[in-house]
Amino acid sequence: AAGVAALVLSLYPDLSFAELRSVLRISADDVGGYAYDSTNTDGTWSSPLGYGRVNAYKALLTAPVLSFAEIPGSDMNALVYPNPATDRVTIQMNGFEPSEAVLQVFDLNGKMVFTERFFPSDTVEFTKQIRVEEYGRGIYFVKLVQGANHFSMKFVKQ
């Protein structure tokens, strides 16, 4: 994993540790013969193998399509993937408090196309999925608010 991480960072040196960790987890391949029966923040997870076998090729393809936001000096960050999306996007939140948060999606014209209030159940990592298959093609903005903390990210719907 360290070698693939170095390879990814050689092409994308501005990735933070949290972004790099997500790239490696999202791009990992399941290994046959093991049950990936737990859903974790960056996909399915196997107790004996974690996220699976590191895939360098998929990691290099995944790194440039993440939309990431963080609050400097804080452990709070958020990530939207895949980007571009066809049927769903995943919003991963790290370091959020177990208190109400609001997730909104806006189209390029500023029209709100999705809104939901929720309570993150885990302050370490929490994941939310939004179905976007019925959205028109284009650029969408994700706004995530919890208290005084605001995150803005974008994704492309193909």
Buried (B, 14 or more C-beta within 10 A) or exposed (E): BEEBBEBBBEEBEEBEEBBBBBBBBBBBEBEEEEEBEEEBBBBBBBEEBEBBEBBBEBBBEBBEBBBBBBBEEEEBBBBBBBBEBEEEBBBBBBBBEEEEBEBBBBBEEEEEBBEEEEEBEEBEBBBBEBEBEEBEEEEBBBBBBBEEBEBEBBBBBE
